[in-house]
Amino acid sequence: MPHIFCIANQKGGVGKTTTTVNLAAGLAKIGQRVLIVDLDPQGNATMGSGVDKRTLGASVYDVLLESTSLIEARTRSEKGGYDVLGANRELAGAEIELVNLERRDRRLKTAIEVAAGDYDFVLIDCPPSLSLLTLNGLTCAHGVIVPMQCEYFALEGLTDLVNTVKQVHANLNRDLQLIGLLRVMFDPRITLQQQVSDQLKAHFGEKVFDTVIPRNVRLAEAPSYGVPGVVFDPSSKGAQAFVSFAEELVQRVAKDQASRSRQV
């Protein structure tokens, strides 16, 4: 069974898609088999992986409505080295269509189970709102990775997300947990960012990843070329940070598995 992680934050513009795409490329670079599920109707993770959302034969929309399987709908990001279950504007309509369907919050979980043996990691790029799409992601995930900027308002959004994770854990998915907080677009020269970073570490402790993603122009440029920043400029500080983050995540997952097996 793959490790399934939602990349989520109820605040927009915090780098969820950049994190999803570059973490996937970083994991692929260190030998992991990865699938990105793009649950955002904007389809940015799809385009950022070099997959044209306008020419998708089938998308996550078709998979959620069960008119096709994940295996048939997935496509390969040749440059990124991972698979993509892409999204486009059609997905916006899925919100309304799912409301009256059975298992409306578990359809993604069922779809991923079919291809579970093909992947080590599944990364789900969630939209910023708490919607049926996000709920599908949270219901099938083992954990949530929260990319966040070290700014005051980011702390407010984090509180809302932690409460959401607790509610889904209690009612829909007992496996769901907060895996960790990833500090992104970080500039150590800004005193406020350093102060917020210290607050995060004081409050969340080991839940804060050691890796910090710096503010980096090359990461911002990469999507316009349809490639992850890790591939676009491997020598950039941002790319190197994401590879380090991929390594840290693999180590954390292995440590968690070892801890659970000892408890058993």
C-alpha positions as CSV (number, residue, x, y, z in Angstrom):
1,M,0.0,0.0,0.0
2,P,1.4,3.4,-0.9
3,H,1.8,6.2,1.6
4,I,-1.0,8.7,0.7
5,F,-0.5,12.3,1.7
6,C,-2.7,15.3,1.1
7,I,-0.8,18.6,0.5
8,A,-3.3,21.0,2.1
9,N,-3.8,24.4,3.5
10,Q,-7.1,26.3,3.7
11,K,-5.3,29.5,2.9
12,G,-4.6,30.1,-0.8
13,G,-1.3,31.1,-2.3
14,V,0.9,29.3,0.1
15,G,2.7,27.0,-2.3
16,K,0.6,23.8,-2.2
17,T,1.0,23.0,-5.9
18,T,4.7,24.0,-5.9
19,T,5.2,21.7,-3.0
20,T,3.3,18.8,-4.5
21,V,5.0,18.9,-7.9
22,N,8.5,19.4,-6.5
23,L,8.1,16.8,-3.7
24,A,7.0,14.3,-6.4
25,A,10.0,15.1,-8.5
26,G,12.3,14.9,-5.5
27,L,10.9,11.5,-4.5
28,A,11.2,10.3,-8.0
29,K,14.8,11.4,-8.1
30,I,15.6,9.3,-5.1
31,G,14.0,6.2,-6.6
32,Q,10.4,6.3,-5.3
33,R,7.4,5.5,-7.5
34,V,5.0,8.5,-7.2
35,L,1.5,9.4,-8.3
36,I,0.2,13.0,-8.1
37,V,-3.6,13.3,-7.9
38,D,-4.6,16.9,-8.9
39,L,-7.9,17.7,-7.0
40,D,-7.9,21.4,-7.9
41,P,-10.1,22.4,-10.9
42,Q,-7.4,25.0,-11.9
43,G,-5.2,22.0,-12.9
44,N,-2.0,23.7,-11.9
45,A,-0.3,20.6,-10.7
46,T,-1.2,18.9,-14.0
47,M,0.3,21.8,-16.1
48,G,3.3,22.1,-13.8
49,S,4.1,18.5,-14.4
50,G,4.3,19.1,-18.2
51,V,0.8,17.5,-18.9
52,D,-1.6,19.7,-20.9
53,K,-4.9,19.8,-19.1
54,R,-6.7,20.8,-22.3
55,T,-5.9,17.6,-24.1
56,L,-6.5,15.1,-21.3
57,G,-8.3,12.0,-22.6
58,A,-9.7,11.4,-19.1
59,S,-9.2,13.2,-15.8
60,V,-9.8,12.8,-12.1
61,Y,-13.3,14.0,-12.8
62,D,-14.0,10.9,-14.8
63,V,-12.4,8.7,-12.1
64,L,-14.6,10.3,-9.3
65,L,-17.7,9.7,-11.3
66,E,-16.5,6.2,-12.0
67,S,-16.8,6.4,-15.7
68,T,-13.2,5.3,-16.0
69,S,-10.5,3.8,-13.8
70,L,-7.4,5.5,-12.4
71,I,-5.2,3.2,-14.4
72,E,-6.9,4.3,-17.6
73,A,-6.9,8.0,-16.7
74,R,-3.4,8.5,-15.4
75,T,-0.6,9.9,-17.6
76,R,3.1,10.1,-17.3
77,S,5.1,13.2,-16.5
78,E,8.2,12.3,-18.5
79,K,10.2,15.2,-17.3
80,G,9.2,14.8,-13.6
81,G,9.5,11.0,-13.6
82,Y,6.2,10.3,-11.9
83,D,2.5,9.7,-12.9
84,V,-0.3,12.3,-12.8
85,L,-4.0,11.9,-12.4
86,G,-4.8,15.2,-14.1
87,A,-7.5,17.8,-13.6
88,N,-9.1,20.5,-15.7
89,R,-12.2,22.8,-15.4
90,E,-14.6,19.8,-15.7
91,L,-13.7,19.1,-12.1
92,A,-15.5,22.1,-10.8
93,G,-18.8,20.4,-11.9
94,A,-17.9,17.3,-9.9
95,E,-18.8,19.1,-6.7
96,I,-22.4,19.4,-7.7
97,E,-22.6,15.9,-9.3
98,L,-21.1,14.1,-6.3
99,V,-23.6,15.5,-3.8
100,N,-26.3,13.0,-4.5
101,L,-24.1,10.0,-5.2
102,E,-23.4,7.0,-2.9
103,R,-19.9,6.9,-1.2
104,R,-19.5,10.5,-2.4
105,D,-16.6,11.1,0.0
106,R,-14.8,7.7,-0.6
107,R,-14.6,7.6,-4.4
108,L,-11.0,8.6,-4.6
109,K,-10.1,6.0,-1.9
110,T,-11.7,3.2,-4.0
111,A,-10.0,4.5,-7.2
112,I,-6.5,4.5,-5.6
113,E,-6.9,1.0,-4.2
114,V,-7.0,-0.4,-7.7
115,A,-3.5,0.8,-8.5
116,A,-2.1,0.6,-4.9
117,G,0.7,-1.8,-5.9
118,D,2.1,0.6,-8.5
119,Y,3.3,3.3,-6.1
120,D,5.3,4.1,-3.0
121,F,3.8,7.5,-2.6
122,V,0.6,9.2,-3.7
123,L,0.5,13.0,-3.3
124,I,-2.9,14.7,-3.5
125,D,-2.9,18.4,-4.4
126,C,-6.0,19.8,-2.6
127,P,-7.9,23.0,-3.4
128,P,-7.8,25.7,-0.7
129,S,-11.5,25.3,0.3
130,L,-12.9,22.5,2.4
131,S,-15.1,20.9,-0.3
132,L,-16.2,17.5,-1.3
133,L,-13.0,17.2,-3.4
134,T,-10.8,18.0,-0.4
135,L,-12.9,15.6,1.7
136,N,-12.2,12.8,-0.8
137,G,-8.5,13.5,-0.4
138,L,-8.6,13.5,3.4
139,T,-10.7,10.4,3.6
140,C,-8.2,8.3,1.7
141,A,-5.0,9.8,3.0
142,H,-2.7,8.6,5.8
143,G,-1.6,12.1,6.6
144,V,-1.6,15.8,5.8
145,I,1.5,17.8,4.9
146,V,0.9,21.5,5.4
147,P,3.1,24.0,3.4
148,M,3.0,27.4,5.0
149,Q,4.6,30.7,4.9
150,C,6.0,32.1,8.2
151,E,3.6,35.0,8.4
152,Y,1.0,36.0,11.0
153,F,-2.2,35.2,9.0
154,A,-0.8,31.8,8.2
155,L,-1.1,30.8,11.8
156,E,-4.9,31.5,11.7
157,G,-5.4,29.3,8.7
158,L,-3.3,26.6,10.3
159,T,-5.7,26.4,13.3
160,D,-8.7,25.9,11.0
161,L,-6.9,23.1,9.1
162,V,-5.8,21.3,12.3
163,N,-9.5,21.3,13.5
164,T,-10.5,19.9,10.1
165,V,-8.0,17.1,10.3
166,K,-9.3,16.2,13.8
167,Q,-12.9,16.1,12.6
168,V,-12.1,13.9,9.6
169,H,-10.0,11.7,11.8
170,A,-12.9,11.3,14.3
171,N,-15.7,10.7,11.8
172,L,-14.3,9.4,8.5
173,N,-10.7,8.3,8.5
174,R,-9.0,6.9,11.7
175,D,-5.7,6.7,9.9
176,L,-5.5,10.5,9.2
177,Q,-3.0,12.5,11.0
178,L,-1.0,15.7,10.7
179,I,2.3,14.5,9.3
180,G,4.1,17.8,9.4
181,L,4.5,21.5,8.6
182,L,6.8,22.6,5.8
183,R,8.1,26.1,5.9
184,V,8.1,27.5,2.4
185,M,9.1,30.7,0.7
186,F,11.3,31.4,3.7
187,D,13.5,34.4,3.9
188,P,15.7,34.3,7.1
189,R,16.5,38.0,6.7
190,I,12.9,38.9,7.6
191,T,12.6,39.1,11.4
192,L,8.8,38.3,11.5
193,Q,9.4,35.1,9.5
194,Q,12.0,33.9,11.9
195,Q,9.7,34.7,14.9
196,V,6.8,32.8,13.4
197,S,9.1,29.9,12.6
198,D,10.3,29.8,16.2
199,Q,6.6,29.9,17.3
200,L,5.8,26.9,15.1
201,K,8.7,24.9,16.5
202,A,7.8,25.7,20.0
203,H,4.1,24.7,19.6
204,F,4.3,21.8,17.2
205,G,7.8,20.4,18.0
206,E,8.8,17.5,15.8
207,K,5.8,18.0,13.6
208,V,7.8,20.9,11.9
209,F,10.0,19.4,9.2
210,D,13.7,20.2,9.5
211,T,13.9,21.1,5.9
212,V,13.1,24.7,5.0
213,I,12.2,25.7,1.4
214,P,13.8,29.1,0.6
215,R,12.2,31.8,-1.4
216,N,13.6,31.0,-4.9
217,V,13.1,32.6,-8.3
218,R,13.9,29.4,-10.2
219,L,11.1,27.5,-8.5
220,A,8.7,30.3,-9.5
221,E,9.9,30.2,-13.1
222,A,9.6,26.5,-13.6
223,P,5.8,26.1,-14.1
224,S,5.9,28.4,-17.1
225,Y,8.2,25.8,-18.8
226,G,5.9,22.9,-17.7
227,V,8.5,21.2,-15.5
228,P,9.1,20.9,-11.7
229,G,11.7,23.2,-10.3
230,V,13.7,20.2,-9.2
231,V,14.2,19.3,-12.9
232,F,14.2,22.9,-14.3
233,D,17.3,23.9,-12.3
234,P,18.6,21.0,-10.1
235,S,21.5,23.2,-8.8
236,S,19.2,25.9,-7.5
237,K,18.7,26.2,-3.7
238,G,15.0,25.6,-4.0
239,A,15.5,22.4,-6.0
240,Q,18.1,21.1,-3.6
241,A,15.8,21.9,-0.7
242,F,13.0,19.8,-2.2
243,V,15.2,16.8,-2.7
244,S,16.3,17.2,0.9
245,F,12.7,17.3,1.9
246,A,11.9,14.2,-0.1
247,E,14.7,12.4,1.7
248,E,13.5,13.6,5.1
249,L,9.9,12.5,4.4
250,V,11.1,9.0,3.4
251,Q,13.1,8.8,6.6
252,R,10.2,10.0,8.7
253,V,7.9,7.4,7.1
254,A,10.4,4.6,7.7
255,K,10.8,5.7,11.4
256,D,7.1,5.8,11.9
257,Q,6.6,2.3,10.4
258,A,9.4,1.0,12.7
259,S,7.7,2.6,15.7
260,R,4.4,1.1,14.9
261,S,5.8,-2.4,14.3
262,R,7.5,-2.3,17.7
263,Q,4.1,-1.4,19.3
264,V,2.5,-4.4,17.7
